[in-house]
Amino acid sequence: MLRKLVLPVALLTTTIALSTQTCHAAELFGFKQGNVELRSAGSLTFGPSGVLFIGDAKAAKIYAVNTEDETTNTDRVFNIENLNEKIGAVLDAEQISIGDLAVNPETGNAFLSAGTNGKTEIVRVSADGSVATLDLKKIAHSSVALPNAPEDKEVGEGRRRGNPRDKSITDITYTAGRVLVAGIAAGDSPSAVREFDFPFNESSAGFRVEIFHAAHGRSEDYAPIQTFVPFNIGGEPSLLAGYICTPLVKIPVGKIKTDTKITGTTVAELGNRNRPLDMLVYQQHGKSFLLMSNSSRGVMKISTEDLEKNTGLTDRVANGGVAGQSFETVEAMQDVVQLAKLDDQHALVVQQSGDSGMSLRSVPLP
């Protein structure tokens, strides 16, 4: 999920020293030692054995790296103020932009992609407040290139002018031995999801996605998914995907052939003039809920009840209205710009209010 937060920060530097020994994960997944030079601070997600997947939209590549992350503190309670200053001190920079947040489920450490001084770094933050960069030089890793990536150039006019390459990767997730990548592809119907078996073997064309955008009252296939999660709906492997302005869509992925176009089912309209930032799924009292942070509509707790019976919205939802799956706004979670699952009872959030500094906190799942 590519989101930039530009903030003033202080100065200093430190690094995570990786072991020279080849670990089991590197052998298991066929990693090779080498340099990873990131061109953009993009999406992050963890896979098996502590492997971190990094989406580099500018390079149109997905990296799988062996972090060799270890538990530094058994306490997973985060309450870190002035996170921007701490990261800036490590990166020796006055300004940073944060691309994404992911939690290593095996260690409880947080990893963030950070851009500064024309460079991109991966930063590890532990519950005790220690901050260090992940040394990407001579790191055990593998990579795969996106097929049909848009050209890296400015196109369009006026307010619509932009570089589609910057949206070639908007979010990534790992599920059932596959890495799924949302974003923009070249050609007609640019909204796409690519699928890659892991360990990486070859590129996949994936599939294109069309949805009914209820706030606009029409079908669309050009806007990319902003954030998504794998979810089993009625026994069928699926995705729950959030789009700008703000349709929530279910997409079956279990039996889809590659290089095809599918139509997702819009199960909710959550309000216009808004961009979903992050989402996670969790269990509470025997039920599943979707937790989604947003640019202008707070954090939503969305019911997944009877999703398999939801046949989708087909009429326009005008004037910023809402429809479909029920939800509530979580008033206790304010100013959340990054969101990740810490454990079965807690989320880890990055909060930022206006131009003030960022904080990194663990909070109870509502």
C-alpha positions in Angstrom: 0.0 0.0 0.0 1.8 3.1 -1.2 1.3 6.0 1.1 3.7 8.8 1.7 4.0 10.8 4.9 6.6 13.5 4.7 7.8 14.7 8.1 10.8 16.5 9.7 13.3 14.2 11.5 16.6 14.3 13.4 20.0 12.7 12.6 22.3 9.6 13.4 22.9 6.1 12.1 22.8 2.3 12.9 22.2 -1.0 11.2 21.1 -4.5 11.7 24.1 -6.8 11.3 23.0 -9.9 9.5 24.7 -13.2 10.2 27.1 -14.6 7.6 25.8 -18.1 8.2 23.3 -19.4 5.6 20.0 -20.0 7.4 17.5 -22.7 6.8 15.0 -20.3 5.1 17.6 -19.3 2.5 18.4 -22.9 1.7 14.7 -23.9 1.6 13.7 -21.2 -0.8 16.8 -21.2 -3.0 17.9 -17.7 -2.0 21.2 -16.3 -3.3 23.4 -13.8 -1.6 23.5 -10.4 -3.3 22.6 -6.7 -3.1 18.9 -5.5 -3.2 18.7 -2.0 -4.4 15.2 -0.7 -3.9 13.9 2.2 -6.0 10.7 2.9 -4.1 9.3 2.5 -0.6 6.4 0.2 -1.2 4.3 -2.6 0.1 5.5 -5.2 2.6 4.1 -8.5 3.8 5.6 -11.5 5.6 5.5 -15.1 4.4 6.9 -18.4 5.8 10.0 -18.7 8.0 10.3 -15.0 8.5 10.6 -14.2 4.8 9.8 -10.5 4.0 8.2 -9.7 0.6 8.9 -6.2 -0.6 7.0 -4.6 -3.5 9.1 -2.1 -5.5 6.7 -0.4 -7.8 9.3 1.8 -9.5 11.4 -1.3 -10.4 8.2 -3.4 -11.0 9.7 -6.2 -9.0 8.9 -8.3 -5.9 11.7 -9.2 -3.6 11.7 -12.0 -1.1 14.4 -11.4 1.6 15.7 -13.5 4.5 15.6 -11.0 7.3 17.2 -13.4 9.9 15.1 -11.5 12.3 15.3 -12.6 16.0 13.1 -11.9 19.0 14.7 -9.0 20.9 12.0 -8.7 23.5 9.2 -11.1 24.5 7.0 -8.2 25.4 5.0 -7.2 22.3 3.6 -4.0 23.8 4.5 -1.0 21.6 4.2 2.6 22.8 6.8 4.5 20.8 6.5 8.3 20.5 8.4 10.4 17.9 8.8 7.4 15.5 9.7 9.8 12.7 12.6 11.2 14.7 13.9 7.8 15.7 13.8 6.5 12.1 15.3 9.8 10.8 18.2 9.4 13.3 18.9 5.9 12.0 18.7 7.0 8.4 20.7 10.3 8.9 17.9 12.3 7.2 15.7 15.3 7.9 12.7 14.0 6.0 11.3 10.5 5.5 8.3 9.0 3.7 6.7 5.8 5.0 5.5 3.3 2.4 4.1 0.4 4.5 4.2 -1.5 7.8 4.4 -5.2 8.4 4.8 -7.4 11.5 7.0 -10.5 11.6 4.5 -12.9 13.2 7.4 -15.1 14.5 9.2 -12.3 16.4 6.7 -9.5 16.9 9.1 -7.0 15.4 7.8 -4.3 13.1 9.2 -3.6 9.6 8.6 -0.4 7.7 9.6 0.7 4.2 11.1 4.3 4.3 12.2 6.6 1.6 14.7 9.4 2.2 17.4 11.3 0.4 16.5 9.6 -2.9 17.0 6.1 -1.3 14.7 3.4 0.1 15.5 1.5 3.3 13.8 -1.2 5.3 13.7 -0.4 9.0 13.1 -2.7 11.9 11.4 -1.4 15.1 11.2 -3.5 18.2 8.8 -3.1 21.1 11.6 -1.8 23.3 12.0 1.2 21.0 15.2 0.1 19.2 15.3 1.1 15.6 17.7 -0.3 12.9 18.0 -0.6 9.2 17.9 -4.0 7.4 21.2 -4.4 5.6 20.3 -5.1 2.0 23.8 -5.6 0.8 24.7 -9.2 0.3 21.4 -10.4 1.7 19.9 -13.8 0.9 17.0 -13.1 -1.5 15.2 -13.9 -4.7 13.0 -11.7 -6.9 10.5 -11.8 -9.7 9.6 -9.1 -12.3 6.0 -8.0 -12.9 4.7 -8.9 -16.3 3.1 -6.2 -18.4 4.3 -3.4 -16.1 3.3 0.1 -17.3 6.1 2.3 -18.7 8.0 4.4 -16.2 6.9 7.8 -17.6 4.5 10.7 -17.1 1.2 10.5 -19.1 -2.1 12.4 -19.2 -2.9 16.0 -18.7 -3.9 18.3 -15.9 -5.0 16.7 -12.7 -5.0 13.3 -14.3 -1.3 13.6 -15.2 0.9 11.0 -13.5 3.2 8.0 -13.8 1.3 4.7 -13.9 4.5 2.8 -12.9 4.1 4.3 -9.4 0.9 2.3 -9.1 2.2 -1.0 -10.6 2.2 -2.3 -7.0 -0.4 -1.0 -4.6 -0.5 -4.0 -2.1 0.9 -7.5 -1.7 -0.1 -10.5 0.4 1.1 -14.1 0.8 -1.4 -16.9 1.1 -1.3 -20.7 0.5 2.1 -20.7 -1.2 1.4 -17.8 -3.5 2.3 -14.1 -3.5 -0.6 -12.0 -4.8 0.2 -8.5 -6.1 -2.4 -5.8 -6.8 -1.8 -2.8 -9.0 -1.8 -1.4 -12.5 -0.7 -3.3 -15.6 -0.1 -2.0 -19.1 -2.9 -2.2 -21.8 -6.6 -2.2 -21.6 -8.4 -2.9 -18.3 -5.3 -1.9 -16.3 -6.6 -2.9 -12.8 -4.8 -6.2 -12.2 -3.9 -8.9 -9.7 -0.8 -10.9 -10.4 -0.1 -14.3 -8.8 3.3 -15.9 -8.2 4.1 -19.3 -6.8 6.7 -19.1 -4.0 9.5 -20.0 -4.2 9.5 -17.8 -7.3 9.9 -19.7 -10.6 8.3 -17.6 -13.4 6.2 -14.5 -13.9 2.4 -14.8 -14.1 0.1 -12.6 -16.1 -2.5 -12.8 -13.4 -5.9 -11.4 -14.1 -7.7 -8.1 -14.7 -10.5 -6.9 -12.5 -13.7 -5.0 -13.2 -16.0 -3.8 -10.5 -19.2 -1.8 -10.0 -18.3 1.4 -8.4 -21.4 2.3 -6.5 -20.5 5.9 -5.6 -20.0 6.5 -9.4 -22.9 4.4 -10.5 -20.9 2.5 -13.2 -18.6 -0.4 -13.9 -14.9 0.4 -13.9 -11.7 -1.5 -14.7 -9.0 1.2 -14.5 -8.7 2.0 -10.8 -6.3 -0.3 -8.9 -7.1 -2.1 -5.6 -5.6 0.0 -2.8 -5.5 -2.7 -0.1 -6.7 -6.3 0.1 -6.6 -9.4 2.3 -7.2 -13.1 1.5 -10.4 -14.4 2.9 -12.4 -17.7 2.6 -15.9 -16.9 1.6 -18.3 -19.9 1.7 -15.4 -22.3 1.3 -14.0 -20.5 -1.7 -10.5 -18.8 -1.6 -11.2 -15.1 -2.2 -9.9 -11.6 -1.7 -11.6 -8.7 0.0 -10.4 -5.5 -1.7 -10.8 -1.8 -1.0 -10.8 0.8 -3.7 -10.7 4.6 -3.6 -14.1 6.2 -2.9 -14.8 3.5 -1.3 -16.2 0.2 -2.7 -15.4 -3.0 -0.9 -15.3 -5.9 -3.3 -15.1 -9.7 -3.0 -13.0 -11.5 -5.7 -12.9 -15.3 -6.0 -9.3 -16.5 -6.8 -9.5 -20.3 -6.3 -10.3 -21.3 -9.9 -9.4 -18.3 -12.0 -7.3 -18.8 -15.1 -4.4 -16.4 -15.7 -4.6 -13.7 -18.4 -8.3 -13.3 -18.0 -10.7 -10.6 -16.9 -13.1 -11.1 -14.0 -15.9 -9.1 -12.4 -15.7 -8.7 -8.6 -18.8 -8.3 -6.5 -19.2 -5.0 -4.7 -20.4 -6.0 -1.2 -20.3 -2.6 0.3 -20.0 1.1 -0.5 -18.3 2.8 2.5 -18.4 6.5 1.4 -16.9 8.8 -1.2 -13.9 11.2 -1.0 -11.9 8.6 0.9 -9.0 6.2 0.3 -8.6 2.9 2.2 -5.0 2.6 3.6 -4.7 -0.8 5.3 -6.9 -3.7 6.3 -6.7 -6.9 8.3 -9.0 -9.7 9.2 -9.5 -11.0 12.8 -11.7 -13.3 14.8 -13.8 -12.2 17.8 -16.5 -14.2 19.6 -16.5 -16.8 16.9 -17.1 -14.2 14.1 -14.7 -12.7 11.5 -14.3 -8.9 11.1 -12.5 -6.7 8.7 -10.6 -3.8 10.1 -9.8 -1.0 7.6 -8.1 2.3 8.1 -8.9 5.2 5.8 -7.6 8.6 4.7 -10.7 10.5 5.8 -13.3 8.2 7.3 -11.4 6.8 10.3 -11.0 3.1 11.1 -13.9 0.9 10.2 -14.9 -2.5 11.8 -16.7 -4.2 9.0 -18.9 -7.3 9.4 -18.2 -10.3 7.1 -21.4 -12.0 8.1 -23.3 -13.7 5.1 -20.7 -12.5 2.6 -21.3 -15.6 0.5 -25.0 -14.5 0.2 -24.2 -10.9 -0.7 -25.0 -10.7 -4.5 -23.5 -7.2 -4.8 -24.6 -3.6 -5.3 -26.0 -2.7 -8.7 -27.5 0.8 -8.1 -25.7 4.0 -7.5 -25.1 5.1 -3.9 -25.1 8.9 -4.2 -24.1 11.9 -1.9 -21.5 10.0 0.1 -24.0 7.4 1.2 -23.2 3.9 2.4 -24.7 0.5 1.6 -24.0 -3.2 1.8 -22.1 -4.9 4.7 -22.7 -3.3 8.0 -19.8 -1.5 9.8 -19.0 0.8 12.7 -16.4 3.5 13.0 -13.9 2.8 15.8 -13.7 6.1 17.6 -10.9 4.8 19.9 -8.6 4.5 16.9 -7.8 8.0 15.6 -5.3 9.2 13.0 -4.2 5.7 11.9 -2.2 5.8 8.7 -0.6 2.3 8.9 -2.2 -0.9 10.3 -1.0 -4.4 10.8 -2.0 -7.4 12.9 0.3 -7.9 15.8 -1.4 -11.0 17.4 -4.9 -12.5 17.8 -5.9 -9.7 20.3 -3.9 -6.7 19.1 -3.2 -4.5 16.1 0.0 -2.4 15.5 -0.8 1.1 14.3 1.2 4.1 13.1 -0.6 7.2 14.0 -0.1 10.7 12.7 -2.1 13.9 13.5 -1.5 16.8 11.2 2.2 17.8 11.0 3.0 16.3 14.4 5.3 13.3 14.8 4.3 9.7 14.3 3.8 7.1 17.0 3.8 3.3 16.8 1.4 1.7 19.2 -0.1 -1.7 19.9 -3.9 -1.4 20.5 -6.6 -4.0 21.3 -8.5 -5.2 18.3 -12.0 -3.6 18.7 
